[in-house]
Amino acid sequence: MDKELFEKGLEIRKAVVGEEYVNKSLENANSFNMPFQELVTGYCWGHVWGRPGLSRHTRSMLNIAMLCALNRPHELKIHLRGAVNNGVSPEEMQEILLQVAIYCGVPAALEGFKIATEVLEEMGVDIPKA
């Protein structure tokens, strides 16, 4: 693993999903799964998230849609937190999830809305009443 790419990825990963989450993931790593942590940190976060072509804001919005489509609720929760950290508003999340409903199915969007509401409430983000 390229040490420079790993360090770049580590910085981005902590900024997006939170230092506490990343530190816990690395502290809980063992000789079996540490190569995976290194791969994800360097390749995903350093190489891809570190590219200049898309903003972190845009990447977060894409991840919300893709993780809903793939039915990955655990990762969706993590990336919703990251999306808030990257400035994605509840209104933008709402629009993403409505788009998911049309192109990926209502059950995927329903789960996305449920998880997003939970994450936003946990983070203390104001969701105006209808």
KOLZAVO-560878 format. One record per residue: residue in one letter; z, y, x of N, C-alpha, C in turn. Coordinates in pm, whole numbers, plus 50000, padded with zeros to 5 digits. Example, Ala and Ser with C-alpha at 12.3 -4.5 7.8 and 13.67 -1.06 7.14 Angstrom:
<lonus>
LONU   res     n_w     n_v     n_u    ca_w    ca_v    ca_u     c_w     c_v     c_u
LONU     A   50780   49431   51319   50780   49550   51230   50780   49670   51320
LONU     S   50708   49775   51285   50714   49894   51367   50787   50003   51290
</lonus>
This chain:
<lonus>
LONU   res     n_w     n_v     n_u    ca_w    ca_v    ca_u     c_w     c_v     c_u
LONU     M   50000   49882   50085   50000   50000   50000   50000   50123   50088
LONU     D   49913   50214   50058   49904   50341   50126   50030   50422   50094
LONU     K   50109   50452   50198   50237   50521   50178   50217   50660   50116
LONU     E   50114   50731   50159   50087   50865   50107   50054   50859   49957
LONU     L   49972   50762   49918   49936   50745   49778   50058   50705   49695
LONU     F   50142   50618   49751   50265   50579   49682   50355   50700   49660
LONU     E   50373   50782   49762   50460   50900   49750   50404   51000   49648
LONU     K   50273   51019   49649   50210   51107   49551   50232   51052   49410
LONU     G   50212   50922   49394   50233   50858   49265   50377   50865   49219
LONU     L   50468   50849   49313   50611   50854   49280   50647   50993   49227
LONU     E   50595   51096   49290   50622   51233   49246   50567   51256   49104
LONU     I   50445   51213   49079   50383   51233   48947   50455   51149   48842
LONU     R   50483   51025   48876   50550   50935   48782   50685   50991   48740
LONU     K   50762   51041   48835   50893   51099   48802   50879   51224   48717
LONU     A   50778   51306   48747   50758   51430   48671   50719   51400   48527
LONU     V   50643   51294   48506   50593   51264   48372   50694   51185   48290
LONU     V   50738   51070   48339   50824   50984   48257   50972   50999   48287
LONU     G   51006   51076   48388   51146   51105   48415   51199   51030   48537
LONU     E   51273   51104   48617   51328   51049   48740   51423   50932   48713
LONU     E   51505   50946   48609   51602   50840   48577   51531   50708   48546
LONU     Y   51426   50715   48464   51351   50595   48427   51287   50530   48550
LONU     V   51223   50612   48632   51154   50561   48751   51254   50501   48849
LONU     N   51362   50572   48875   51462   50521   48969   51519   50388   48921
LONU     K   51544   50377   48791   51596   50251   48736   51495   50138   48754
LONU     S   51368   50168   48730   51263   50066   48747   51258   50017   48891
LONU     L   51267   50109   48985   51260   50071   49126   51388   50001   49172
LONU     E   51503   50048   49123   51630   49984   49160   51639   49842   49106
LONU     N   51579   49817   48990   51583   49684   48930   51475   49591   48983
LONU     A   51389   49643   49068   51282   49560   49124   51340   49460   49223
LONU     N   51274   49346   49231   51313   49242   49326   51189   49202   49407
LONU     S   51203   49106   49492   51091   49068   49578   50973   49014   49497
LONU     F   50999   48966   49376   50893   48913   49291   50811   49024   49226
LONU     N   50878   49127   49171   50805   49228   49097   50787   49362   49169
LONU     M   50842   49378   49288   50825   49502   49362   50679   49531   49396
LONU     P   50599   49430   49431   50457   49459   49455   50390   49521   49332
LONU     F   50433   49483   49212   50378   49542   49091   50421   49688   49079
LONU     Q   50548   49718   49107   50596   49857   49104   50517   49942   49203
LONU     E   50491   49887   49319   50413   49960   49420   50270   49983   49372
LONU     L   50210   49881   49311   50074   49892   49259   50066   50000   49151
LONU     V   50156   49993   49054   50156   50089   48945   50180   50231   48997
LONU     T   50276   50246   49086   50309   50379   49136   50195   50438   49219
LONU     G   50139   50360   49307   50032   50411   49393   49899   50424   49322
LONU     Y   49857   50317   49257   49724   50315   49198   49717   50393   49067
LONU     C   49805   50359   48974   49804   50424   48843   49843   50571   48854
LONU     W   49963   50595   48909   50016   50730   48912   49959   50814   49026
LONU     G   49945   50757   49144   49893   50834   49257   49743   50855   49252
LONU     H   49671   50745   49235   49525   50753   49240   49466   50809   49111
LONU     V   49503   50753   48996   49439   50793   48870   49503   50919   48812
LONU     W   49635   50918   48792   49700   51037   48737   49690   51155   48834
LONU     G   49671   51129   48961   49662   51235   49061   49524   51295   49077
LONU     R   49428   51242   49004   49291   51296   49012   49285   51433   48944
LONU     P   49193   51519   48990   49185   51654   48933   49104   51664   48804
LONU     G   49034   51561   48761   48941   51570   48649   49002   51597   48513
LONU     L   49125   51553   48491   49193   51574   48363   49334   51625   48390
LONU     S   49382   51708   48301   49520   51756   48314   49618   51645   48272
LONU     R   49741   51659   48312   49844   51564   48269   49859   51568   48117
LONU     H   49843   51684   48060   49850   51702   47915   49744   51613   47848
LONU     T   49622   51621   47894   49513   51542   47838   49535   51393   47862
LONU     R   49577   51357   47981   49603   51216   48011   49711   51161   47918
LONU     S   49815   51240   47892   49920   51196   47800   49866   51173   47660
LONU     M   49780   51262   47614   49723   51246   47480   49637   51120   47473
LONU     L   49561   51094   47576   49481   50971   47580   49570   50847   47578
LONU     N   49677   50851   47655   49767   50736   47660   49830   50707   47525
LONU     I   49868   50811   47451   49925   50789   47318   49827   50710   47232
LONU     A   49703   50754   47229   49602   50686   47147   49579   50543   47195
LONU     M   49562   50525   47325   49532   50391   47377   49648   50295   47356
LONU     L   49770   50341   47377   49886   50252   47362   49909   50215   47216
LONU     C   49878   50307   47124   49882   50272   46981   49778   50165   46952
LONU     A   49656   50187   47000   49547   50094   46974   49577   49955   47030
LONU     L   49644   49950   47144   49675   49823   47209   49805   49760   47160
LONU     N   49876   49830   47070   50004   49782   47017   50103   49753   47130
LONU     R   50130   49856   47208   50224   49848   47320   50341   49943   47294
LONU     P   50430   49909   47199   50535   50003   47157   50630   50045   47269
LONU     H   50662   49955   47360   50754   49991   47469   50692   50099   47557
LONU     E   50568   50077   47598   50499   50175   47681   50470   50304   47603
LONU     L   50441   50290   47473   50416   50408   47391   50539   50499   47392
LONU     K   50656   50440   47377   50779   50520   47377   50795   50596   47509
LONU     I   50770   50529   47618   50781   50592   47750   50679   50706   47762
LONU     H   50557   50681   47719   50452   50782   47735   50462   50895   47632
LONU     L   50526   50871   47521   50553   50982   47429   50651   51080   47493
LONU     R   50753   51026   47560   50846   51112   47634   50770   51190   47741
LONU     G   50683   51120   47812   50602   51185   47914   50512   51292   47855
LONU     A   50459   51265   47736   50372   51363   47670   50449   51491   47639
LONU     V   50572   51477   47592   50655   51596   47568   50675   51670   47699
LONU     N   50706   51595   47806   50723   51658   47938   50597   51728   47985
LONU     N   50480   51679   47940   50352   51738   47980   50303   51842   47880
LONU     G   50389   51882   47786   50354   51991   47696   50278   51953   47571
LONU     V   50270   51823   47539   50203   51782   47416   50299   51812   47300
LONU     S   50251   51887   47204   50334   51930   47092   50340   51823   46983
LONU     P   50440   51830   46895   50443   51739   46781   50317   51750   46695
LONU     E   50263   51870   46683   50141   51889   46604   50022   51816   46669
LONU     E   50015   51820   46801   49908   51747   46871   49928   51597   46856
LONU     M   50053   51552   46865   50082   51409   46846   50039   51365   46707
LONU     Q   50068   51448   46608   50030   51418   46470   49879   51399   46460
LONU     E   49804   51489   46520   49658   51480   46515   49607   51354   46587
LONU     I   49667   51323   46700   49629   51202   46774   49652   51079   46686
LONU     L   49768   51074   46622   49803   50958   46540   49718   50948   46414
LONU     L   49677   51061   46358   49583   51057   46245   49448   51003   46290
LONU     Q   49405   51041   46409   49281   50989   46467   49293   50838   46489
LONU     V   49409   50795   46538   49435   50652   46558   49421   50577   46425
LONU     A   49472   50636   46317   49465   50570   46186   49321   50541   46147
LONU     I   49232   50635   46173   49092   50617   46135   49021   50517   46224
LONU     Y   49041   50526   46355   48963   50445   46448   49029   50316   46493
LONU     C   49161   50306   46476   49231   50186   46522   49304   50114   46409
LONU     G   49320   50180   46296   49383   50119   46181   49515   50185   46144
LONU     V   49541   50181   46015   49663   50242   45961   49789   50178   46019
LONU     P   49797   50045   46033   49920   49988   46089   49951   50039   46231
LONU     A   49848   50059   46311   49870   50111   46447   49925   50253   46441
LONU     A   49870   50334   46353   49917   50472   46340   50056   50477   46279
LONU     L   50082   50393   46181   50214   50389   46119   50322   50360   46223
LONU     E   50297   50262   46307   50391   50230   46415   50403   50347   46512
LONU     G   50290   50410   46543   50291   50526   46631   50373   50641   46575
LONU     F   50356   50671   46446   50434   50777   46383   50583   50744   46386
LONU     K   50615   50619   46359   50755   50575   46359   50817   50595   46497
LONU     I   50750   50549   46600   50802   50559   46736   50805   50705   46781
LONU     A   50701   50781   46750   50697   50922   46789   50811   51000   46725
LONU     T   50837   50974   46598   50947   51043   46530   51079   51010   46598
LONU     E   51099   50885   46630   51222   50841   46698   51237   50911   46833
LONU     V   51131   50913   46912   51135   50975   47045   51160   51125   47034
LONU     L   51087   51192   46945   51104   51337   46930   51247   51371   46887
LONU     E   51302   51294   46795   51440   51318   46752   51538   51294   46866
LONU     E   51518   51187   46944   51605   51158   47058   51600   51270   47161
LONU     M   51483   51330   47176   51465   51438   47275   51506   51575   47221
LONU     G   51543   51579   47094   51585   51707   47035   51470   51801   47005
LONU     V   51350   51745   46990   51234   51827   46956   51235   51853   46806
LONU     D   51220   51977   46767   51224   52015   46627   51100   51966   46554
LONU     I   51121   51895   46446   51012   51852   46358   51039   51919   46223
LONU     P   50959   52020   46189   50982   52090   46062   50968   51996   45943
LONU     K   51049   52019   45841   51040   51941   45717   50912   51977   45643
LONU     A   50861   51880   45569   50736   51902   45492   50761   51996   45375
</lonus>
